[in-house]
């Protein structure tokens, strides 16, 4: 598995990551969602460099111009609900892409123990497609692995890009173990070292879904 950590180079991406972590900035939900969306746009641009292109002749008002355009659009997938603004950032760039949605959440058996419950998957066929799965946080990686395996029931992509904003060392290790034989690239904007007793990323940023849309029951 190839890993691309975009925070290793200075760019405006690091500004947006700093803002979504900041407890004062987090008080503005709209700004928080927009920064998540902006990060999706940055990742979309970077991933676009690895896709396949074809030459196209474009007719202008004064003549003809040859340029490169995408051979095919990827399929964009996300995990509800925290992934929606992130997904929208990708959709701003890949505006003709197919879209997939997965409902996956932690179902607790005790205060600190849980399993991942998958209730819903909606996706187009994935055979020979480029699949991009975007989810803001990679903590234990259980949700992302579960979503990926659930999506594979609808076809085998030719390549999958897993995209997160903040990852953990243990989450990356789990991905590498569980998906070692898959054709996957992992993209992230930060790697944090720890999980707390409830498996939340430290320092992380908190619960992305709650910060985007308000606390849930």
Phi and psi restraints in degrees (value plus and minus 20) as a CYANA .aco file:
   2 UNK   PHI    -101.3   -61.3
   2 UNK   PSI     119.0   159.0
   3 UNK   PHI    -141.1  -101.1
   3 UNK   PSI     105.1   145.1
   4 UNK   PHI    -135.4   -95.4
   4 UNK   PSI      92.2   132.2
   5 UNK   PHI    -123.7   -83.7
   5 UNK   PSI      82.7   122.7
   6 UNK   PHI     -90.2   -50.2
   6 UNK   PSI     -35.2     4.8
   7 UNK   PHI     -96.0   -56.0
   7 UNK   PSI     -28.1    11.9
   8 UNK   PHI     -89.3   -49.3
   8 UNK   PSI     -38.4     1.6
   9 UNK   PHI    -138.3   -98.3
   9 UNK   PSI     123.2   163.2
  10 UNK   PHI     -88.2   -48.2
  10 UNK   PSI     109.8   149.8
  11 UNK   PHI    -182.1  -142.1
  11 UNK   PSI     154.9   194.9
  12 UNK   PHI     -83.3   -43.3
  12 UNK   PSI     -40.2    -0.2
  13 UNK   PHI     -72.2   -32.2
  13 UNK   PSI     -63.3   -23.3
  14 UNK   PHI     -84.5   -44.5
  14 UNK   PSI     -52.3   -12.3
  15 UNK   PHI     -82.8   -42.8
  15 UNK   PSI     -65.1   -25.1
  16 UNK   PHI     -87.5   -47.5
  16 UNK   PSI     -57.0   -17.0
  17 UNK   PHI     -84.4   -44.4
  17 UNK   PSI     -63.2   -23.2
  18 UNK   PHI     -79.3   -39.3
  18 UNK   PSI     -60.3   -20.3
  19 UNK   PHI     -89.5   -49.5
  19 UNK   PSI     -60.7   -20.7
  20 UNK   PHI     -92.0   -52.0
  20 UNK   PSI     -39.6     0.4
  21 UNK   PHI    -101.2   -61.2
  21 UNK   PSI     -46.0    -6.0
  22 UNK   PHI     -91.6   -51.6
  22 UNK   PSI     100.6   140.6
  23 UNK   PHI     -82.7   -42.7
  23 UNK   PSI     -47.1    -7.1
  24 UNK   PHI     -96.1   -56.1
  24 UNK   PSI     -62.5   -22.5
  25 UNK   PHI     -86.4   -46.4
  25 UNK   PSI     -53.1   -13.1
  26 UNK   PHI     -82.2   -42.2
  26 UNK   PSI     -38.0     2.0
  27 UNK   PHI     -87.1   -47.1
  27 UNK   PSI     -40.0     0.0
  28 UNK   PHI    -118.7   -78.7
  28 UNK   PSI      78.6   118.6
  29 UNK   PHI     -80.8   -40.8
  29 UNK   PSI     -59.4   -19.4
  30 UNK   PHI     -84.3   -44.3
  30 UNK   PSI     -62.2   -22.2
  31 UNK   PHI     -85.5   -45.5
  31 UNK   PSI     -59.8   -19.8
  32 UNK   PHI     -80.3   -40.3
  32 UNK   PSI     -68.8   -28.8
  33 UNK   PHI     -81.5   -41.5
  33 UNK   PSI     -61.4   -21.4
  34 UNK   PHI     -85.7   -45.7
  34 UNK   PSI     -58.5   -18.5
  35 UNK   PHI     -86.4   -46.4
  35 UNK   PSI     -57.1   -17.1
  36 UNK   PHI     -81.8   -41.8
  36 UNK   PSI     -62.8   -22.8
  37 UNK   PHI     -83.5   -43.5
  37 UNK   PSI     -62.5   -22.5
  38 UNK   PHI     -80.1   -40.1
  38 UNK   PSI     -61.0   -21.0
  39 UNK   PHI     -83.7   -43.7
  39 UNK   PSI     -57.6   -17.6
  40 UNK   PHI     -80.5   -40.5
  40 UNK   PSI     -58.9   -18.9
  41 UNK   PHI     -85.5   -45.5
  41 UNK   PSI     -60.6   -20.6
  42 UNK   PHI     -84.5   -44.5
  42 UNK   PSI     -65.8   -25.8
  43 UNK   PHI     -82.3   -42.3
  43 UNK   PSI     -59.6   -19.6
  44 UNK   PHI     -79.5   -39.5
  44 UNK   PSI     -63.9   -23.9
  45 UNK   PHI     -82.0   -42.0
  45 UNK   PSI     -65.6   -25.6
  46 UNK   PHI     -84.7   -44.7
  46 UNK   PSI     -62.3   -22.3
  47 UNK   PHI     -87.4   -47.4
  47 UNK   PSI     -52.1   -12.1
  48 UNK   PHI     -78.7   -38.7
  48 UNK   PSI     -44.9    -4.9
  49 UNK   PHI     -89.2   -49.2
  49 UNK   PSI     -37.4     2.6
  50 UNK   PHI    -122.7   -82.7
  50 UNK   PSI     -17.4    22.6
  51 UNK   PHI    -110.0   -70.0
  51 UNK   PSI     150.8   190.8
  52 UNK   PHI    -111.3   -71.3
  52 UNK   PSI     122.8   162.8
  53 UNK   PHI    -147.1  -107.1
  53 UNK   PSI     141.6   181.6
  54 UNK   PHI    -155.8  -115.8
  54 UNK   PSI     136.8   176.8
  55 UNK   PHI    -100.6   -60.6
  55 UNK   PSI     121.2   161.2
  56 UNK   PHI    -157.6  -117.6
  56 UNK   PSI     119.4   159.4
  57 UNK   PHI    -114.8   -74.8
  57 UNK   PSI     105.9   145.9
  58 UNK   PHI    -131.8   -91.8
  58 UNK   PSI     112.6   152.6
  59 UNK   PHI    -109.2   -69.2
  59 UNK   PSI     100.0   140.0
  60 UNK   PHI    -120.6   -80.6
  60 UNK   PSI     158.1   198.1
  61 UNK   PHI     -89.7   -49.7
  61 UNK   PSI     -34.5     5.5
  62 UNK   PHI    -140.5  -100.5
  62 UNK   PSI     -20.6    19.4
  63 UNK   PHI     142.8   182.8
  63 UNK   PSI    -167.9  -127.9
  64 UNK   PHI    -144.7  -104.7
  64 UNK   PSI     127.4   167.4
  65 UNK   PHI    -157.1  -117.1
  65 UNK   PSI     115.8   155.8
  66 UNK   PHI    -121.6   -81.6
  66 UNK   PSI     114.5   154.5
  67 UNK   PHI    -165.7  -125.7
  67 UNK   PSI     154.3   194.3
  68 UNK   PHI    -124.8   -84.8
  68 UNK   PSI     113.0   153.0
  69 UNK   PHI    -150.2  -110.2
  69 UNK   PSI     141.1   181.1
  70 UNK   PHI     -79.7   -39.7
  70 UNK   PSI     117.1   157.1
  71 UNK   PHI     -86.8   -46.8
  71 UNK   PSI     -60.9   -20.9
  72 UNK   PHI    -174.4  -134.4
  72 UNK   PSI     134.2   174.2
  73 UNK   PHI    -102.4   -62.4
  73 UNK   PSI     126.8   166.8
  74 UNK   PHI     -96.3   -56.3
  74 UNK   PSI     153.3   193.3
  75 UNK   PHI    -121.6   -81.6
  75 UNK   PSI     106.9   146.9
  76 UNK   PHI    -120.7   -80.7
  76 UNK   PSI     105.2   145.2
  77 UNK   PHI    -143.8  -103.8
  77 UNK   PSI     129.4   169.4
  78 UNK   PHI    -167.9  -127.9
  78 UNK   PSI     145.7   185.7
  79 UNK   PHI    -126.5   -86.5
  79 UNK   PSI     103.4   143.4
  80 UNK   PHI     -91.6   -51.6
  80 UNK   PSI     125.5   165.5
  81 UNK   PHI    -123.3   -83.3
  81 UNK   PSI     -39.2     0.8
  82 UNK   PHI     -81.9   -41.9
  82 UNK   PSI     -45.8    -5.8
  83 UNK   PHI    -101.6   -61.6
  83 UNK   PSI     -25.7    14.3
  84 UNK   PHI     -82.4   -42.4
  84 UNK   PSI     -71.0   -31.0
  85 UNK   PHI     -82.4   -42.4
  85 UNK   PSI     -57.6   -17.6
  86 UNK   PHI     -81.2   -41.2
  86 UNK   PSI     -66.3   -26.3
  87 UNK   PHI     -78.1   -38.1
  87 UNK   PSI     -62.5   -22.5
  88 UNK   PHI     -81.7   -41.7
  88 UNK   PSI     -54.5   -14.5
  89 UNK   PHI     -80.8   -40.8
  89 UNK   PSI     -63.1   -23.1
  90 UNK   PHI     -85.6   -45.6
  90 UNK   PSI     -59.9   -19.9
  91 UNK   PHI     -87.9   -47.9
  91 UNK   PSI     -46.0    -6.0
  92 UNK   PHI     -82.2   -42.2
  92 UNK   PSI     -49.4    -9.4
  93 UNK   PHI    -118.1   -78.1
  93 UNK   PSI     -64.8   -24.8
  94 UNK   PHI    -118.9   -78.9
  94 UNK   PSI      51.3    91.3
  95 UNK   PHI     -95.7   -55.7
  95 UNK   PSI     -29.5    10.5
  96 UNK   PHI    -131.0   -91.0
  96 UNK   PSI      -5.6    34.4
  97 UNK   PHI     -91.1   -51.1
  97 UNK   PSI     134.0   174.0
  98 UNK   PHI     -92.6   -52.6
  98 UNK   PSI     135.8   175.8
  99 UNK   PHI    -149.9  -109.9
  99 UNK   PSI     121.1   161.1
 100 UNK   PHI    -151.7  -111.7
 100 UNK   PSI     125.0   165.0
 101 UNK   PHI    -154.1  -114.1
 101 UNK   PSI     116.7   156.7
 102 UNK   PHI    -146.0  -106.0
 102 UNK   PSI     110.0   150.0
 103 UNK   PHI    -116.0   -76.0
 103 UNK   PSI      89.0   129.0
 104 UNK   PHI    -157.7  -117.7
 104 UNK   PSI     112.5   152.5
 105 UNK   PHI    -170.3  -130.3
 105 UNK   PSI     143.3   183.3
 106 UNK   PHI     -97.4   -57.4
 106 UNK   PSI     103.1   143.1
 107 UNK   PHI    -127.4   -87.4
 107 UNK   PSI      91.2   131.2
 108 UNK   PHI    -101.7   -61.7
 108 UNK   PSI     115.0   155.0
 109 UNK   PHI    -119.6   -79.6
 109 UNK   PSI     -37.2     2.8
 110 UNK   PHI    -177.4  -137.4
 110 UNK   PSI    -196.5  -156.5
 111 UNK   PHI     -78.8   -38.8
 111 UNK   PSI     -57.8   -17.8
 112 UNK   PHI    -135.1   -95.1
 112 UNK   PSI     -21.8    18.2
 113 UNK   PHI    -132.6   -92.6
 113 UNK   PSI     120.1   160.1
 114 UNK   PHI    -177.0  -137.0
 114 UNK   PSI     146.0   186.0
 115 UNK   PHI    -150.8  -110.8
 115 UNK   PSI     145.4   185.4
 116 UNK   PHI    -112.9   -72.9
 116 UNK   PSI     101.5   141.5
 117 UNK   PHI    -118.4   -78.4
 117 UNK   PSI     101.7   141.7
 118 UNK   PHI    -122.6   -82.6
 118 UNK   PSI      97.2   137.2
 119 UNK   PHI    -125.9   -85.9
 119 UNK   PSI     -43.0    -3.0
 120 UNK   PHI    -176.9  -136.9
 120 UNK   PSI     113.8   153.8
 121 UNK   PHI    -156.3  -116.3
 121 UNK   PSI     107.9   147.9
 122 UNK   PHI    -146.2  -106.2
 122 UNK   PSI      99.7   139.7
 123 UNK   PHI    -175.4  -135.4
 123 UNK   PSI     130.0   170.0
 124 UNK   PHI     -96.8   -56.8
 124 UNK   PSI     155.9   195.9
 125 UNK   PHI     -83.0   -43.0
 125 UNK   PSI     121.2   161.2
 126 UNK   PHI    -130.8   -90.8
 126 UNK   PSI     -22.8    17.2
 127 UNK   PHI     -76.5   -36.5
 127 UNK   PSI     106.6   146.6
 128 UNK   PHI      41.4    81.4
 128 UNK   PSI      -1.8    38.2
 129 UNK   PHI    -114.6   -74.6
 129 UNK   PSI     140.4   180.4
 130 UNK   PHI    -108.8   -68.8
 130 UNK   PSI     101.6   141.6
 131 UNK   PHI    -126.4   -86.4
 131 UNK   PSI     110.7   150.7
 132 UNK   PHI    -138.0   -98.0
 132 UNK   PSI      95.6   135.6
 133 UNK   PHI    -126.9   -86.9
 133 UNK   PSI      98.1   138.1
 134 UNK   PHI    -133.3   -93.3
 134 UNK   PSI     104.9   144.9
 135 UNK   PHI    -166.0  -126.0
 135 UNK   PSI     106.8   146.8
 136 UNK   PHI     -77.5   -37.5
 136 UNK   PSI     -59.0   -19.0
 137 UNK   PHI    -140.6  -100.6
 137 UNK   PSI     113.6   153.6
 138 UNK   PHI    -134.7   -94.7
 138 UNK   PSI      72.8   112.8
 139 UNK   PHI    -112.5   -72.5
 139 UNK   PSI    -108.0   -68.0
 140 UNK   PHI    -100.3   -60.3
 140 UNK   PSI     -40.8    -0.8
 141 UNK   PHI      57.8    97.8
 141 UNK   PSI     -16.9    23.1
 142 UNK   PHI     -83.8   -43.8
 142 UNK   PSI     -61.7   -21.7
 143 UNK   PHI     -84.3   -44.3
 143 UNK   PSI     -64.5   -24.5
 144 UNK   PHI     -87.2   -47.2
 144 UNK   PSI     -62.3   -22.3
 145 UNK   PHI     -84.9   -44.9
 145 UNK   PSI     -62.8   -22.8
 146 UNK   PHI     -82.4   -42.4
 146 UNK   PSI     -63.2   -23.2
 147 UNK   PHI     -84.2   -44.2
 147 UNK   PSI     -64.0   -24.0
 148 UNK   PHI     -79.4   -39.4
 148 UNK   PSI     -68.2   -28.2
 149 UNK   PHI     -86.7   -46.7
 149 UNK   PSI     -55.0   -15.0
 150 UNK   PHI     -85.3   -45.3
 150 UNK   PSI     -60.9   -20.9
 151 UNK   PHI     -86.7   -46.7
 151 UNK   PSI     -52.0   -12.0
 152 UNK   PHI     -84.0   -44.0
 152 UNK   PSI     -36.0     4.0
 153 UNK   PHI     -87.5   -47.5
 153 UNK   PSI     -31.5     8.5
 154 UNK   PHI    -131.5   -91.5
 154 UNK   PSI       2.0    42.0
 155 UNK   PHI     107.3   147.3
 155 UNK   PSI     143.2   183.2
 156 UNK   PHI    -126.5   -86.5
 156 UNK   PSI      91.1   131.1
 157 UNK   PHI     -86.4   -46.4
 157 UNK   PSI     134.8   174.8
 158 UNK   PHI     -97.5   -57.5
 158 UNK   PSI     -47.0    -7.0
 159 UNK   PHI    -178.1  -138.1
 159 UNK   PSI     124.7   164.7
 160 UNK   PHI    -143.9  -103.9
 160 UNK   PSI     112.6   152.6
 161 UNK   PHI    -127.2   -87.2
 161 UNK   PSI      97.8   137.8
 162 UNK   PHI    -115.6   -75.6
 162 UNK   PSI     103.5   143.5
 163 UNK   PHI    -144.6  -104.6
 163 UNK   PSI     102.5   142.5
 164 UNK   PHI    -152.1  -112.1
 164 UNK   PSI     139.9   179.9
 165 UNK   PHI    -109.7   -69.7
 165 UNK   PSI     -69.8   -29.8
 166 UNK   PHI    -143.6  -103.6
 166 UNK   PSI     105.8   145.8
 167 UNK   PHI    -136.1   -96.1
 167 UNK   PSI     145.8   185.8
 168 UNK   PHI    -135.7   -95.7
 168 UNK   PSI     138.1   178.1
 169 UNK   PHI     -79.8   -39.8
 169 UNK   PSI     -65.7   -25.7
 170 UNK   PHI     -87.3   -47.3
 170 UNK   PSI     -54.9   -14.9
 171 UNK   PHI     -84.5   -44.5
 171 UNK   PSI     -61.8   -21.8
 172 UNK   PHI     -84.4   -44.4
 172 UNK   PSI     -62.2   -22.2
 173 UNK   PHI     -81.6   -41.6
 173 UNK   PSI     -58.6   -18.6
 174 UNK   PHI     -85.5   -45.5
 174 UNK   PSI     -62.9   -22.9
 175 UNK   PHI     -78.8   -38.8
 175 UNK   PSI     -66.2   -26.2
 176 UNK   PHI     -82.3   -42.3
 176 UNK   PSI     -54.0   -14.0
 177 UNK   PHI     -95.8   -55.8
 177 UNK   PSI     -66.1   -26.1
 178 UNK   PHI     -98.4   -58.4
 178 UNK   PSI     -49.7    -9.7
 179 UNK   PHI    -139.6   -99.6
 179 UNK   PSI       9.9    49.9
 180 UNK   PHI     -84.6   -44.6
 180 UNK   PSI     -45.1    -5.1
 181 UNK   PHI    -117.9   -77.9
 181 UNK   PSI     -13.2    26.8
 182 UNK   PHI    -116.0   -76.0
 182 UNK   PSI     134.9   174.9
 183 UNK   PHI    -108.5   -68.5
 183 UNK   PSI      66.3   106.3
 184 UNK   PHI    -153.3  -113.3
 184 UNK   PSI     123.7   163.7
 185 UNK   PHI    -140.0  -100.0
 185 UNK   PSI     111.6   151.6
 186 UNK   PHI    -121.8   -81.8
 186 UNK   PSI     111.9   151.9
 187 UNK   PHI    -138.5   -98.5
 187 UNK   PSI     117.5   157.5
 188 UNK   PHI    -167.1  -127.1
 188 UNK   PSI     142.9   182.9
 189 UNK   PHI    -132.3   -92.3
 189 UNK   PSI     -24.0    16.0
 190 UNK   PHI    -188.9  -148.9
 190 UNK   PSI     128.4   168.4
 191 UNK   PHI    -146.2  -106.2
 191 UNK   PSI      93.7   133.7
 192 UNK   PHI    -117.7   -77.7
 192 UNK   PSI     135.0   175.0
 193 UNK   PHI    -108.0   -68.0
 193 UNK   PSI     -48.5    -8.5
 194 UNK   PHI    -142.5  -102.5
 194 UNK   PSI     135.2   175.2
 195 UNK   PHI    -137.2   -97.2
 195 UNK   PSI     124.3   164.3
 196 UNK   PHI    -106.0   -66.0
 196 UNK   PSI    -192.2  -152.2
 197 UNK   PHI     -85.1   -45.1
 197 UNK   PSI     -40.0     0.0
 198 UNK   PHI    -120.0   -80.0
 198 UNK   PSI      -8.1    31.9
 199 UNK   PHI      45.4    85.4
 199 UNK   PSI      12.6    52.6
 200 UNK   PHI    -117.5   -77.5
 200 UNK   PSI     126.5   166.5
 201 UNK   PHI     -91.7   -51.7
 201 UNK   PSI     115.5   155.5
 202 UNK   PHI    -142.4  -102.4
 202 UNK   PSI     102.5   142.5
 203 UNK   PHI     -98.3   -58.3
 203 UNK   PSI     -43.7    -3.7
 204 UNK   PHI      30.6    70.6
 204 UNK   PSI    -159.2  -119.2
 205 UNK   PHI    -172.0  -132.0
 205 UNK   PSI     -22.4    17.6
 206 UNK   PHI      85.3   125.3
 206 UNK   PSI    -179.1  -139.1
 207 UNK   PHI    -107.5   -67.5
 207 UNK   PSI      88.8   128.8
 208 UNK   PHI     -80.8   -40.8
 208 UNK   PSI     -61.9   -21.9
 209 UNK   PHI     -82.5   -42.5
 209 UNK   PSI     -62.3   -22.3
 210 UNK   PHI     -85.1   -45.1
 210 UNK   PSI     -58.8   -18.8
 211 UNK   PHI     -89.3   -49.3
 211 UNK   PSI     -49.8    -9.8
 212 UNK   PHI     -99.5   -59.5
 212 UNK   PSI     -61.2   -21.2
 213 UNK   PHI    -148.6  -108.6
 213 UNK   PSI     -20.4    19.6
 214 UNK   PHI      81.9   121.9
 214 UNK   PSI     141.1   181.1
 215 UNK   PHI     -86.0   -46.0
 215 UNK   PSI     126.2   166.2
 216 UNK   PHI    -125.1   -85.1
 216 UNK   PSI     143.1   183.1
